[in-house]
Amino acid sequence: VQLQASGGGSVQAGGSLRLSCAASRDIFSLDFMGWYRQAPGQQRELVAGIRSGNTINYADSVKGRFTISRDSAKSTAYLQMSSLKPEDTAVYYCHFGDFSVGYWGQGTLVTVSS
């Protein structure tokens, strides 16, 4: 398996979860790593992204609540999610890529109840 996302689950509003995405070394070395999410009936959206130079971007809706990081020693990327809201409920996907290639994890469901 080249990408393996994990860490989803059910949590009450205000709670926290940490998503992990383990990648093979060649995929982990690609320039861009992003966490996306897709809620039912909605388009997939970028939640947070990090480039190899450590440039980080967040969707406005998660700024101050989510933190993206990557651990090169473990070839694993993370999304720490805090102060979760019901509107954060979605399937979360990890993605690695550059200008010529991209890889997606299988998705992990996050459900936030009010």
Backbone bond lengths (Angstrom), bond angles and torsions (degrees), N, CA, C in turn:
res aa  C-N    CA-C-N  psi(-1)  N-CA   C-N-CA  omega(-1)  CA-C   N-CA-C  phi
1 V - - - 1.464 - - 1.521 108.65 -
2 Q 1.345 117.56 126.99 1.451 119.46 -175.09 1.515 112.83 -85.46
3 L 1.350 117.48 -32.82 1.453 122.85 177.90 1.509 108.75 -133.59
4 Q 1.316 116.27 131.41 1.451 120.79 -179.15 1.518 108.53 -134.76
5 A 1.329 115.99 109.59 1.460 121.52 177.97 1.515 109.75 -95.17
6 S 1.323 116.09 144.68 1.452 120.77 -179.85 1.525 109.93 -154.72
7 G 1.315 115.93 170.10 1.454 120.80 174.42 1.508 115.04 107.89
8 G 1.318 118.03 -5.96 1.454 119.92 178.44 1.521 110.95 -69.12
9 G 1.322 115.15 169.69 1.448 120.14 179.24 1.502 110.40 166.73
10 S 1.310 115.25 -168.35 1.459 122.05 179.90 1.519 109.45 -107.59
11 V 1.320 115.02 136.59 1.454 120.17 -177.23 1.526 108.13 -148.18
12 Q 1.302 116.52 154.34 1.457 120.08 175.73 1.522 110.21 -82.60
13 A 1.289 115.61 156.62 1.459 120.79 177.76 1.527 109.97 -54.28
14 G 1.321 114.57 136.99 1.456 120.29 -176.94 1.509 113.69 94.31
15 G 1.318 116.39 -11.94 1.446 121.03 -178.47 1.519 112.81 -81.76
16 S 1.330 114.76 -175.77 1.464 121.59 -176.66 1.518 110.69 -133.36
17 L 1.312 114.90 152.42 1.456 123.04 172.63 1.522 107.98 -145.66
18 R 1.321 115.87 153.96 1.458 120.07 173.10 1.523 108.60 -124.34
19 L 1.299 115.15 121.93 1.459 121.21 175.81 1.514 109.08 -92.85
20 S 1.325 115.13 145.36 1.450 121.44 177.41 1.519 109.13 -125.86
21 C 1.306 115.49 149.16 1.472 121.16 176.44 1.510 107.67 -138.32
22 A 1.314 116.21 104.90 1.456 121.96 178.83 1.521 109.37 -89.73
23 A 1.318 115.58 132.55 1.464 120.45 -176.47 1.518 110.59 -128.42
24 S 1.298 115.48 156.93 1.456 119.33 170.13 1.521 107.68 -67.44
25 R 1.331 116.05 158.29 1.463 119.38 -173.18 1.529 112.22 -62.57
26 D 1.322 116.99 -37.43 1.462 117.52 -176.96 1.528 111.10 -69.50
27 I 1.321 116.92 -33.49 1.463 119.94 177.00 1.519 110.49 -74.25
28 F 1.311 116.66 -41.43 1.465 120.30 -178.96 1.521 111.49 -60.09
29 S 1.332 117.55 -28.61 1.456 121.54 -176.65 1.527 113.93 -78.66
30 L 1.319 117.04 -5.87 1.464 120.04 178.46 1.523 110.42 -64.23
31 D 1.316 115.58 158.02 1.460 121.56 -168.66 1.526 114.33 -63.89
32 F 1.323 116.31 -39.86 1.466 119.64 -170.78 1.510 111.47 -118.56
33 M 1.323 116.11 138.28 1.459 122.82 173.90 1.517 107.71 -128.41
34 G 1.313 117.12 129.39 1.448 119.41 -179.75 1.513 112.75 -138.59
35 W 1.300 114.98 151.98 1.461 122.67 169.95 1.532 106.94 -108.05
36 Y 1.302 114.91 128.03 1.453 122.43 178.63 1.532 108.10 -119.50
37 R 1.316 115.90 162.58 1.446 119.21 173.81 1.531 109.82 -142.86
38 Q 1.319 113.32 154.15 1.463 119.48 178.78 1.518 108.50 -138.64
39 A 1.300 115.57 115.29 1.455 121.58 176.21 1.532 108.85 -88.93
40 P 1.319 118.13 158.00 1.475 120.57 -179.64 1.524 111.48 -54.91
41 G 1.316 115.77 129.04 1.450 120.72 178.73 1.514 114.94 75.75
42 Q 1.318 117.10 4.70 1.461 121.13 -178.22 1.527 110.52 -114.65
43 Q 1.324 115.02 161.58 1.454 119.59 174.50 1.521 110.09 -78.68
44 R 1.316 114.26 155.12 1.457 118.98 175.90 1.524 108.37 -68.29
45 E 1.329 116.28 136.13 1.457 120.37 -178.36 1.526 110.61 -129.30
46 L 1.312 115.25 151.12 1.455 121.47 177.04 1.521 108.38 -78.63
47 V 1.311 115.92 126.12 1.456 122.07 178.88 1.524 110.01 -94.87
48 A 1.323 116.39 -46.80 1.457 121.61 -178.60 1.505 108.69 -156.73
49 G 1.333 116.13 144.97 1.447 120.61 179.58 1.507 110.80 -140.99
50 I 1.324 115.54 149.38 1.453 120.34 178.84 1.525 108.06 -138.65
51 R 1.324 115.27 135.10 1.450 119.97 178.50 1.516 109.30 -102.71
52 S 1.323 115.87 167.24 1.461 121.04 -173.40 1.515 111.86 -60.47
53 G 1.332 118.60 -24.66 1.459 121.01 176.08 1.503 112.70 -85.43
54 N 1.338 116.27 11.50 1.461 123.40 -179.99 1.520 113.98 69.51
55 T 1.310 117.17 22.25 1.459 120.14 169.47 1.516 108.37 -74.86
56 I 1.315 116.82 126.52 1.455 122.06 -174.40 1.523 110.24 -121.40
57 N 1.326 114.67 139.15 1.454 120.77 175.61 1.516 110.06 -131.78
58 Y 1.313 115.77 145.48 1.458 121.80 177.95 1.524 109.52 -128.36
59 A 1.307 114.94 147.84 1.459 119.28 168.92 1.527 107.99 -65.35
60 D 1.309 116.37 145.84 1.462 120.05 -179.03 1.524 112.01 -56.06
61 S 1.315 115.60 -33.75 1.462 120.27 -174.99 1.522 113.63 -68.78
62 V 1.343 116.99 -15.45 1.464 119.21 -177.14 1.521 113.08 -119.70
63 K 1.308 117.13 -3.02 1.468 120.03 -179.68 1.523 110.81 -56.66
64 G 1.323 115.04 134.00 1.458 120.41 -179.76 1.511 113.87 85.09
65 R 1.332 117.22 -10.54 1.473 120.41 -179.30 1.529 112.21 -116.43
66 F 1.316 117.45 -32.80 1.461 122.04 -177.70 1.525 109.53 -110.70
67 T 1.338 115.25 147.98 1.456 121.10 176.94 1.517 109.47 -134.63
68 I 1.311 115.62 125.30 1.462 121.04 177.46 1.520 108.81 -98.66
69 S 1.319 115.71 143.05 1.461 119.70 177.55 1.520 109.00 -153.82
70 R 1.297 115.26 165.92 1.462 120.10 177.48 1.525 108.74 -142.46
71 D 1.326 115.21 142.49 1.461 123.20 -179.43 1.522 107.41 -116.59
72 S 1.321 115.75 104.85 1.469 119.84 -176.62 1.526 111.95 -64.69
73 A 1.311 117.21 -34.54 1.467 120.33 -178.21 1.534 111.17 -63.94
74 K 1.330 115.98 -30.62 1.465 120.39 -178.82 1.527 112.05 -104.57
75 S 1.327 117.46 -1.00 1.478 121.50 -175.97 1.531 110.36 50.23
76 T 1.290 115.09 43.62 1.458 121.11 -175.44 1.527 110.01 -132.39
77 A 1.306 115.49 137.99 1.455 121.80 174.98 1.523 109.15 -111.08
78 Y 1.316 115.18 155.28 1.454 120.07 -174.98 1.526 110.69 -133.32
79 L 1.308 114.29 155.48 1.451 120.89 168.73 1.526 106.61 -133.85
80 Q 1.317 115.64 106.33 1.461 120.88 175.94 1.522 107.88 -86.72
81 M 1.316 115.76 122.49 1.462 121.31 -176.50 1.520 108.97 -117.26
82 S 1.307 116.41 123.57 1.468 121.69 -179.81 1.519 109.09 -126.75
83 S 1.315 114.84 165.64 1.469 121.05 -179.22 1.518 111.07 48.61
84 L 1.297 115.47 47.30 1.459 120.58 -175.38 1.520 111.42 -64.24
85 K 1.331 113.96 146.22 1.455 121.86 -178.98 1.527 109.08 -121.71
86 P 1.304 118.30 156.43 1.471 119.90 177.89 1.530 112.34 -54.87
87 E 1.306 117.87 -32.51 1.465 120.07 -179.81 1.523 112.96 -73.03
88 D 1.322 118.01 -5.40 1.460 121.08 173.02 1.533 111.42 -82.99
89 T 1.308 117.31 -5.57 1.456 121.35 179.15 1.520 110.60 -61.93
90 A 1.328 116.03 124.13 1.463 121.49 -176.65 1.524 109.03 -178.54
91 V 1.307 114.73 170.33 1.459 120.25 166.66 1.525 106.97 -89.12
92 Y 1.298 116.30 127.77 1.454 122.60 -177.62 1.533 109.60 -103.43
93 Y 1.310 115.39 133.77 1.459 122.66 -178.58 1.524 110.04 -121.98
94 C 1.320 114.90 142.19 1.459 118.69 170.63 1.521 109.02 -100.34
95 H 1.289 115.30 152.08 1.461 121.70 -176.50 1.515 109.16 -145.17
96 F 1.323 115.55 135.30 1.457 122.39 171.27 1.518 107.33 -122.11
97 G 1.327 116.14 142.57 1.454 117.31 178.63 1.507 114.11 -173.31
98 D 1.311 114.92 174.71 1.455 122.13 169.84 1.526 107.10 -144.40
99 F 1.334 117.67 -159.39 1.459 119.57 -173.84 1.520 112.62 -68.52
100 S 1.334 117.65 -17.45 1.461 118.86 -173.46 1.516 114.99 -116.56
101 V 1.308 119.14 -14.38 1.457 120.44 -173.78 1.516 109.96 -152.11
102 G 1.340 115.58 152.58 1.456 120.03 178.21 1.515 110.73 -148.43
103 Y 1.317 116.52 148.39 1.450 122.94 -179.80 1.525 109.22 -133.24
104 W 1.340 114.71 140.80 1.466 120.78 -179.59 1.521 110.13 -119.41
105 G 1.319 115.51 141.38 1.446 121.14 169.47 1.516 109.80 -78.04
106 Q 1.319 116.54 173.85 1.460 120.32 -171.68 1.524 114.01 -82.62
107 G 1.314 118.80 -7.69 1.454 120.91 179.95 1.513 112.42 93.73
108 T 1.309 115.01 141.53 1.459 120.84 176.45 1.534 107.77 -136.61
109 L 1.327 115.77 132.93 1.462 120.61 -172.63 1.520 111.64 -84.94
110 V 1.317 114.83 130.65 1.463 122.48 173.49 1.525 107.91 -116.31
111 T 1.307 115.59 124.25 1.465 121.43 179.22 1.526 108.55 -121.94
112 V 1.319 115.38 123.00 1.460 120.76 -179.97 1.525 108.32 -115.44
113 S 1.304 116.61 120.39 1.459 121.34 -179.50 1.522 110.87 -100.73
114 S 1.314 113.80 149.04 1.480 118.23 -178.05 1.517 111.61 -88.05
